[in-house]
Amino acid sequence: MLNGVRLTLEFATTISLAVFLTVPLGCHAQSSKIAADHEVTSSAAKAGQFDAARAYDHVKALVALGPHPSGSEAIKKAQEYIERELKSFGLQLSLDSFNGETPRGSVPMKNIIAELPGEKRDIVLITGHYDTKLQAGFLGANDGGSSTAAVLETARVLSKTKPEYTLWFVLFDGEEAVVDWSAMDGKDNTYGSRHLAAKLKGDGTLNRVRALVLFDMIGDKDLDIKREGESTPWLVDTIWKTAHELGYQKYFLNGEQYISDDHLPFRDAGIPVVDLIDFNYGPGHSYWHTNLDSLDKVSGESIKVVGDAVLGALPEIFKYLSNHSAKAAKPSSQ
């Protein structure tokens, strides 16, 4: 997934936001060690809520495909799975195929986009990556699997609604480095998000994009997410306040970390962004980018916690955007 953390800073915040939910969301207390999904029985799918068991099943299906780095035969199966799921929700798909120019030559890649028309043509992006690291035996249950599951389940929950803003559910290819994150002057990464940001800028669609939410590595059973310092402050604050109102304060922490990830190409283009990532995976972060990133380390309940926070925050995000005609991106000087 990403290069790493540059700084950690603890700070306090005051929680005062009352949240209006567009969909009914679960709000029960959770243990600090979130239960595995095979132990969870839920009727959330029928109730129109984010369903932990369904999210876990998405991760399980992707892991069953084996390693699926960009350009591999296995990633074609992952693409077929994602496309089939999004179509089943009644969403209109757009396939953004391109060749990523990597240190090992040209690699075919594909971003998958599903659109849910809203009352307004302006767009909010709900995103994650689905490729896995190019490493023998690397399954990416958390790093690739959980983000895909979060986007798919969020899309399912919202698919029967008419949101204020048009929503694009985007699964990026090529987030992982082919050789090393720092190769090619730091460009051996985030191929899909960089391509899509450039494409949307070129055809004028970027003028309609008002915000981006990024899921990454949110399936850790021992979930703890810090604020990401490259993200737009008002967008981070909105999601954190919502999460705390939902009783998820033990998972949404008030420390800060700086991460290089798929949100940066859009931030650099002036779009408000937020990166939701738990970059503390396993003892001493020992599961990250190793073959220990397997299905047994992942919980659908963790994915649900983050999904609930995003779903609950969307009305406030829409409200903020409607009240601010200009895109409220974080200034580069901050």
N, C-alpha and C positions, 0 to 999 in steps of 0.2 A: 503494500500500500504506500507508504510514504517514506520520506527521508528521516524525519525524526523531530525531536523536541529541542528547541533552542533555549527555552527559559521556563521556569516554573515560579509562580508568584501567588501567594495566598492573600485574599482580601475578602472583606465582608460586604454583604449586600442586604438591603431591606426588601421584604416581599410584601407587596400591597395590591397586586393586580387581581381583580375579580374577572374570572374567565367565562365567556359565553361559548358553549360548545355547539358546533354545527351538527355533530353526530353524537349519540349517546356513548359515553366512554366509561370504562371500568375505572374505579378509583379506590381499590382496596389496598390495605397496607401490605408491604412485601418484606420478606426477610432479607438480610444483607447478602446472603448466598441464595441467589434466585433459583427456584426449582426448575429442574429439567422438564421439558415438555411432555415426555412420555408419562409423567406423573400428573399432568394437568388435564382435566376434562373441562371443556368449555363449550358454551352455546353462543359465544360471541359472534360467530359468523352469521348465525341466524338473526341476531339482534342488530347487525350493522356496525359492530365494533371491530377494532383491531384484534385479531384472533391469534394468540400465541401459538397454538397448535398448528395452524395453517402456516405461520411464518417458519416454524421449525421444519415442517414438511418440505417447504421450498429449499431450505438449506440441505436437508437430507437428500432431496432429488439431485441437487447440483453436486454434492459430494459423491454421490453414486456414479457420476459421470467420470470421476477421476480428475487428475490435474487438467485444467483447460486454460493454458496461457494463450495470448493473442496469436492468431494465425494457425492454431493447431486444429486437428480434426475434431478433437473433443469439444472445442469451443463452439463448433457448428451445432453440436447437439445442445449445448447450453443456450445458444441463440434460438434454436427451435423451441425449446422449453419456454423461454421467456416470452417469445412472440405468441405462442399458443395460449399462455396464461393471460396475457394482456388482451388478446382478441376475445377470450372467453368473458371478459368484463364488458364487452361492447365498445371498447375504445378504438379509435382510429390510429393505425400504426404508420410510422414513417421510418424507413431504414436509411441510415446515414452511413453508407459504405465509403471507405477511403483506404489509402495505403499509408501506413506509418513508416517514415524513413528512420530506421533504427541503426545502431552500430553494427548490426548484422544484416543490413540490407533492408529492402522494402518488405513490409509485413502487412497482409490484408487485415483490416479491422472494420468493425461495424458498431456504431452507436444505435441503440434501439429507443425510439421515441413513441410514446402513446399520448394522444391528446384528449382531454376532457374539456369541451367548450364551456365557457363561463358566461356570465352576464356581460362581462367586458372582454375585449379582444386582447388586452394586455395580459402578459403571461407570468406565472410563477412556476419555477422549475423545481421538481422534487426528484433528487438524483442519487445515484450510487454507482459503483463499478462492479462488473461481473467477471472480469478476467482474473486469473490467478497467476501468481509469481512463476516465472520460468525456472523451475527447480524440480528435479526428479522426486516424485512422491509427494509434492506439495498439494494438498487438497483445498486449502483456503476456506475452511468452514466458516471462520469468522471474517477473514480478510478476503472479501469477495462474495462469500455466501450470505452473510448477514445483511449486507447492504442491499443485495439483490432482493432478498426476502422482504426487507422493509419497504422498498419501493413497490414491489408487487402487492403486498398486503395493503399498503396505503392506497394504491390505485383501486383495489377491489372495494375497500370501504367507501371511497368517494365516488365510485363510478356511477352510482344511481342518484347522485346529487347534482344540483346546478350551482356551482360555486360562483362567488362574485367575480373572481378572476379566472381566466382560462388557465388550466393546469396542464403542464407537460411532465409526464413521468419518463425520466431519462435514465437509461442504463448505459454507462460509458464503457467502451472497450479501451484497452491500452493504458490503464492507469499504472500498472506495474512496469518497472524497468526491464528492458530486455537483457542488458548487461549489468549496469549499475546506475543508481539514481543520479550520480554526478557526471556520468559519461555525456559526451557531446555538449560540453559546457552547461551541464545541468538540464539538458533537454531529453534525456532518455527516460521519460516518464510522462504521465498525463496526456498521452497522445489523443485520446478521444475527446477530452474536455477542451484541450487547446484547439483541436480541429473544429469542434462545434462552435466554440466562441468566435473563431475567425470566420466560419461560414455564415453565422447569423449576422455578424457585423457586415460582411460583404453583401448580403442580400437585403439588408435593412431591417431584418426581423429583430435584431438586438434592441432596436428602439422600443420594442413592445415588451421586452423582458424587464420585469420590475424587481425580481428577487430570486435567489437560488438557495435551496436547502440541500445539504449533502449529508447522506448517511455513510459512515465508514467504521468498520470494526465495532459494531454495537451489540454483538451477540455473546460477549463474555459473560459467563455465569456470575462472576464477581464484578458486576458493572460499576464503573465509576468514570464519569465524563467530566472533564474540566472545560472551562471556557477556552475557545480557540482564539488566540490574539490577532490573527490575520483576518478574522471575521468582522462583519459590520456590527458595531456595539448595540444599536437599537434592536437588531434582529436577534442577537444573542440574548439580550435582556428579556425580550418578549417570550422566547422559548423557555428560558430559565424560570421566569416568574410563573408561567403556566405549569411547568413541571413541579414547582414547589407547591402551587395551589392544589395539584393533584396528589400531593403527598409523596412525591418522588425526590425530595431534597437529598436523601442519602445517596442517590445515583447521579444527580446533577450538582457537582461540587463547585465551589467558588474560587478554586485556584485557576491559574491561567497557564496555557501552553501554546507554543507556536509550531504550526504544522504546515508542511508543504504538501498540498493535496489538490484534488480536482476542482476545488472552489476558486483557486487563484487566477486562472485565466479569465474568469468572469468578473472577479473583483478588479482585476487590472483593466477590464473593459468598462468599469464604472457601475457595475451591478452590485446591489447589496447582497451579501452572502453569509452563510453560516455553515461551519463544518462541525458536525456532531460525531465525535470520535472518542473512543476509550483507548487511549494509547498507554495502557497499563495492563498488558495481557499475559497473565501467568506470573508466577513468582519471579520478581526481578525482570519482568517483561520478557520472559524466556520462551514464550510460545510464538512470539511475532516472527514471521518469515522463517519458521522452522516447520518440520513435518509433525510437530506437536499441535499444529493448528488443525485439529480434527473435530469430528462431529461431537464427541463426548465433552468437548470444552464449551459448547454453545448451548444457550438457553433461549427458547422462543419467548419466555417471559421477559428477558432482557430486551429483546427486539420490540416487544409490545410496549414496554415502559417508554422507549424513545418514540415509537410510533404514536402512542397516546399523547405525548407532549407536543409533537408536531401537529397532529390533528386538532388538539385543543387550542393551539396557538394560532392556527390559520385565520380565525375571525379577527383577531387583534392585528395580525400581519396585514390583512386586507384593509382594515380600518386605518392603519398607519399609512399605507400606500395611497389610499383615497384622500387622506388629509395632506399629503405631500406630493405636489405635482412633479417635483424633480426627484430623480433617483437619489436616495440617501445613502450612498456608499461611504465607507470609512475613508477619510482622506489619507493619502499615502504617507503623509508626514506624521500620522499618529502611530 
